[in-house]
Every structure is written in C-alpha cells, then in structure tokens.
C-alpha cells in the first residue's frame, strides 16, 4: 500500500524516508521516493526557500544549464553616445555599433543535510521528512540570500546618514563615525533616489527599490509620518513585492532581517562589547572588565576601540575572580563603565545598518529553478549502511551573484535606535 498524499497521514503513523508507512513495525513500502512525492518535496523545498530570497528577487536572473562548465557570463550593453552631428541630406551616416561587455564569474555549490536513524523513524510521531524539509528549506533560503547579499553590499557607491542632534546636522564620512544618532531620514531617501536618477539608473517597474532592515524601517517611518505610504493603501495589492512594507519618495521598501548589519566584532566568544569595571586614572596596559570571560591568548592581537580610540587586546586572564584584558597600548583617564568594543561598526560600539537602493539590472544572480536548488532524499541502506540504520534529507545549490553596474546600486549606511545592541549578521 503506497501513500503519496502527505496531508492525509493520521497522527501516529510514521513516515520513513523512502515514502513508506510503518505499520506494526513492518515497512509496507521500501522503494525509493515516487515521482509524485519527489516532485512534492522538490516544490516544497523551492517554495519555502524562495520566501527568504529577498536580495535575489531584483537581480538579473540566469539559469544553470547542464553540462556547460562552472562559469557563467552576465552581459551588459553600454549606452550609445548622443548623435549630435547633423545628417547631410542624401548621405547615409556611418551608424554605430552596440558595445557588449561580458562579466564572467564562477559558480559555487552550497548544501547541508540531516541524517536520521531507523529508531527515529520507528518512534517519531511527526512526519520527519516533511519537518526536515521545512528546516532545510529555511536554511537553504537564508544561505543563498546571504550569498547574494554579500556580493551586492560590496558596491563602491555608498552614502552615510548624517548625525543629527536637535538642529545640528554633522556630515559623516566613514562607517566608524556612525552612531545611533545617524538615522535614515526622509531627506536621505530623496537623496538616494536623486543619486540613482542622476546615474540614469532604470527603475524596477515604476519605482526604485530599497532593501531595508526592520529597525531602520521603524526609524524611517517615524520620520516620514504621513509621507509614508503603507502597502494597505496600495490601489493594486496584487503587485506587492515579497517583503514589501511601503513606499516613500518614489522608492518601494522591502523589509528583511537579513539586510546587512556591521556590528562590532567579537572580542571573546559571545562578547563584542565590554565595559570597564574600575575607572583608570593612571597609565595602564591591563584593565578589568565587568563581563566574565574565559582566559585566552591571541597569536594576532584583536583590534578594538577603547572609549572610541583604536587599540588592541592581546590576552584575557582571570585574576581573583575578575576578567582582566591586556591592551596593546596603555590607557588612562577612563571612567567606570567605559566601552571596549570590537571593530567593524561604529567606534562607539554602534551597529551600522545597510539600506540598499537598487535600479534595474544592477546585479545578476543564478536562478534556483532549473537545477539551481536540489532536494536530496536518501533511503535507509544507502552508502556505507549495512544494517539499514540511517537515512538522510538534504539540499544542494549552485549559486553565484555578481554586481554588474555599480552606479545602479547605492548602499546607504546608518545607525538606528537599536544600534547599541544589534549584532553583525
């Protein structure tokens, strides 16, 4: 007896990885997955993974054709110059040619799997293959989304939100100087849109698109007030983009918790921000911190900011139950609770958030359809498994992303009300 329609399995029935049902301890179907079930699981994996692919959805898509090597080429056409020379009557002009530039890159593979035992299959109440597929699909989606994100945040076109205190606005020129006072404002969104327009970046449909972190979206909505147009006000809700939350200044905002955050790097496992336990008045190269850290020595000094000044940590030790840091450069005149943080975000320990403003064809990605993402289910007994004790569910993907036109992609770096506690993602 074969069961192919998963939603009809009753509670208490145990599904093994071959698609069979365990009844009275016997496997009623030990064959490989049927075509119907394979299609179901493949589509489930792709559908669930796609929900996380926010950064991918605005890229120029390319399939992964079989048997064509590991390189893929994205193509971009150069804009023709103005034809300002007047045409002579009766004489055919010289004409022009399209200039095509190929951008070649090499694809990589990513993947993971979950192995389960025969005892799990025998005793589990839930359909473990379906649950494993859901978890793996989420992992696949986040992994592939991060591959794309890490490529496109590396663009050379960048702006920094200014620091605003009351009526005082201070321009910021580096990531290290960003603090929670450097929040993304309505004015910054208009500026980003103007920058893209000045570069003649084509819109994605009728708008530019921005990928924004929920914390930054919160700040921006507070500043925008009635200027913010939420998706509930859209005349055509069927056109809403995946993750879209609203529109401002001709830009559609797509929210993602995976929007890049540059936070302070870890000084010790789980700790990126430390605080002085005791004030330092005289010059000292050893300082006591309030946090409890495991002792460690470092072959390479760890770069840190001590009260906003560059320094290093060369060792961590425990002395009389207290955590003591050895600094590369002696310090003085530090108050209790002064901050020591890893580098990477603002020098005051602030996390820095990246909002990506995009025009059409700013970057290219390989597609997860057509072989880009594969769901793999192995029945018990595969490989080195003489007693049929193990089965597995996994995924494998072939992926690459590439920035194509730098001018069509603008990274806006800002702080947030949440900068003091947010971490690198």
N, C-alpha and C positions, 0 to 999 in steps of 0.2 A: 504494500500500500504506500503510495507516494503522496506527499503533501507539498504543494507548491505555493499555496496562497498563505503567506505567513500570518496575516492578521487574524486568521481563524483558529490558530492553535490555542487550545484551552490552557488555563493555568495548571501547572503540574506536569504538563507534557514537556519533555526535554529534547531540545533540538541539537543534533550533533553537526559538525562542520561539513558533513557530506550532504546535508539536506534531509537526512532521515529522522524518524521519530523513535525515541527509545520507549519500547513497550515491554513491561515485565522484565527489564534487564536485557532484552534482545534488540539488536539493530534490525529494523524492518527494511531499511534501505541503506546499503553501504556503498552505493555507486557514487561517482563524482557528481558535483553540482549539475543539475539540469540546465539547459539553455535558458529556460524561463527564469529560474532562480538566479542564475548568473547575471542576466540582464537586470533583474530587480535589484540585486545588490550593487551592481555597477552604477546604475542610475541613482540609487540611494547615496552611494559614496560621492558621486559627482555633484548631486543636488545639494547635499549637506556641506560639502567642501566649498561650493560656489558661494554660499551665504557669507563666507568670511573673505572672499576675494574682492575687497573694496578697492584696493590700489590697482588691481588688474583691469577693472572694467572700463577704464578710459584709455587704455593703451591700444596701439595698432596691433591687431591680432594676426598671428601667423600659425598655421597648423604644423604638426610634426609629421612629415611624410616618412613612411617606412623606407629603409634601405637607401637613404640619401646622406649618410655620414653624420658627424656630430656638430657641424657648423650650420648656421642659419644666417641668411642675409636679409636685413631690412633695407628698403630703398627709399631715398628721399630725393625730390626734384628741386633744383634751385630755381628761384624766382627769376623770370625774364626781366631784363632792364627795360626802362622806358624807351619807347620808339619815338624819339623827338625829332629825328631827321625827316624833313618833309619829303614825300614821294614825288619824283619827277613824272610829269604827265607822259603816259605811253611807255614808261620804262619799268620793268619788274624789279623791285628791290631785292637785295641779297637774301633777305629772310634770316631766320635764326634757327637754333637747334636747342632741344631740351638737354639740360645738363643733369645727369642722374648720378647720384653718389650712393654707393653701396656701403652699408655698415654691417660688418660681419662679426659674429660672436659665436662662442662655443657653448652648447647646451650642457647642463649637468643633471645628474639624477639625484633624487632625494627619496626617502622612504622609511618605513618602520613597520613593525608587525607585533602582534600579540599572540603568544603561544599559550594554549590551554591544554589541560590534561584530560584523559579519559574520565577520571574521577569527577572533575568539574562538570563535564558534560552529563555524567550519570546523575549527579546530585543537584545541579543548579535548577532553580525554579524558572528563572528568566531564560529567554532565548538569547544565549550568549553570543551567537554570531551576529545578531542584529545589534545588540548593545555594543559589541566590539567595533562593528562597522561605524556606528554613530560616533564613538570616541575617536576612532582613527580618521574619520572624515573631518571632524573638527581640527584634529592635529594637522592633517594634510592642508586644509584651507588656510590655517594660520601660518604654516610653514611657507607655502607658496606665496601667500600675500606678503610675508616678510622678505622673501627673495626679491619680489618686485619693488617693495618699499625701499629696501636698502640700496637698490640701484638708483631710483629716481630722486632720493633725498641728496644724492651726491652732486646735484647740479651746481653750476657756477653762478647762477642768477639768484642772489639772496638779498633780503632786506631784514632789518632789525626793528622791532617795535620800540619807540622811544620810551624813556622813563618819564612818568607823569606824576607830579606831586602838586596838587592844587592847580594853580595857574602856571606852574613852572614845567616846561617840557624840555627834556635833555635828550639830544640825539645819541644813539648807541651805535657803535661801530664794530663790536665784536661780541661773540657769544658769551665770553667770560664776564662781560659787564651787564648782562641781562639779570634782572631781579624780578620779584613778583609785582613790582611797580610798572613793569614794561608789558602791559596787557594789550592784546589786539583790540583796536578800536574801529569804529565805522570808517573813520578817515583813512585808516590803513588799508581797509578793503577797497575803497575807492582808488587809493594809490596803486594797489596791486593790479586792479583791473586796467588802470591807465597805463601801467608798465607793459602789460600784455598787448593792449591796443597799439601802443607806440611801436611794438615789435611786429605789428601786423599779424599777431597770432590769431588763427581762425578759431571761432568759438565752437564748442561742442554742442551742436544743435543751435539754440538761440542764446546760450549763456556760456560764460566761462564756468569752470567747476573748481571747487576747493575741497580738499580732504582735511578735516579738522578734528582735533581731539575733543571729547565731550567737555572737558574742563575749560578749554579755550572757547568752545561754543557757548558755554554758560556765561563767561565774561563778555563775549561779543553781544549776546542777546540782551544783557543788562545795559550795555552802552547804546544799543540800537533802538530799544524801545519800540515805538510804533513803526519804525522803518523796517523792522524785521517782518518778513512775510513767511509765516509757518506753512507747512505742507497742507494743513487742514483748510487753508484758504485758496489752494490751487483750484483753478477752473477745471483742469483736466487731471484729476488724481491718478489716472491710469498711467501717466507719464513719469511718475515719481521714480527717481533713481534708487538703486539699492543703497540703503543707509542715509538717504536724503532727509534733512531736517528743516530746510528753509532756504530763502533767497534774500540777498541783500546786494544792492549796487550792481545788479546785472551778473551776480555770481551765485550759482547753486552750491549749497554747502552739504557735503556728505560726511557724516559723522563716523569715526572709527576709533575704538580704544587702542588700535594698533598704529594710529598716527604717531610719528616718531617723537620720542621724548629723549633728550640728552640730560641725564641726571648725573650727579657726582658718582665717580667710580668707587667700587668697594675698597675700603682700606683693609678690612678683615671680613671674613665670610658673614654676610648679613648686615654689615655696618658700612655705610657710606658717609655718615655724618656723626661726628663725635663732639663732646663738649668737655671743656676743662672742668675738673672737679675743684681744683685750687687755683687761685689767682697767681700770676707770675709777675714779680716786680723786678728782680734782678735777672741778668742774663742766664738762660738755662737751655740746655740741649735735651733734657728729659722733662716731660710733663705728665701729670696724672690726669686721666680722663674718667668721667663718671660711668661710662659703659664698662661692662665686664667682658673682656676679650681673651681669647686663648693666646698663649705665648707663641711668638713666631719671629724668625729672622728672614730677611729677604736678600736674595742674591742681587737683585736690582732694586734700588730704592723706589718706594711708591710715591708718585707725585701727589701733593696735596696743597690745599690752601689753608693757612693758619690765620684766622681772623682776616681773610681776604688777601693775604700775602703768599706768594709762591714759596713752597718749602718741600721737604721730603720726609718720609718715615722710613727708617732703616731697620727697626726692630720693635717688637712688642714683648713686654715681660710683665709678670705678676710679682709685685713686691708687697709683702704684708697684706695680701688680700686685695690689693689695688692694681689697676691696669696702668702701666707706665709706657709711654711712647718715647723712643729715641728719635730725635729730629736731626735732619742733615744740617740745618742752620739754627743756631741758638736764637731764642726769642726772649722778649721782655715786655713789661707793661701790658700784660694780658689780664683781663678781668675773669672772675669765675663765670663759667658757662660760655666762654668764648668758643667759637665754632672752628673745628678742624674737619675739612671735607675733602673727598677725592676730587680730582679734576674731571672735566667733561661737561659740566653745566656751568652755571654762574659761579663766580668766585666766592659768593656769599652762601653757597650751597643750594641755590635755587635750581630747580629743574627747568630746562628750556624746551618749549613745545614748538614743533614744526607744523605749520599750515602750508599745504602745497596748493598753489593756484595753477591751473592747467588750461592750456589751449589744446585744440585737436592735433593729434599726431605728434605730441611732444615726446612720446616714447613708444617702444614696441615690446610686445610680450608674446611668448609662445602660448598656444591655446591648450586648455586642459581637455577639451574634446578631441576626438580623433587620435587617441593614443597618448595624449599628454599626461593623463592620470589613469592608472590601472589599479583595479581592486583584485587582490590575490587571496584566494582561499585554498588551503591545503588540507586534505583529509588526513585522518589518522593513518599512520603507516608510511607516510611519505619520508623520503630521505633515510637517515640512519635511525630507524624506529622499529626494531624487530618485534616489539611486543604491542605495537599499535597503541602507544600511550599518549602521543602528542598530536595535536592539530594546530593550525595557525591561521590567522586572518591578518592581512597586511595591505599596504598600498605602496605604489612606486610611481614616481612622477618624473618626467623630463621637463626641465624648465630653464628659461633664461629671460632676462629683461634687459633692455638697452635704451638709454637716453638717445634720442635722435636729433632733436632740435632744442638746444639749450634755452634759446630765447622764448620758447613757448612754455617754459616751466619755471615758476618762481617760488622759492622757498621763503616763507615769512617766519622768522623766529621770534618768539615772545615768551614772556613769563605768564603767570596765572595766579589767581587767588590760591591755588593749590600747589604752587611751586615749592613750598617749604618741605613738603612731604612726598611728592611724586618721585618715582624712581625710573631709571633707564628701562626702556622696553626693546 
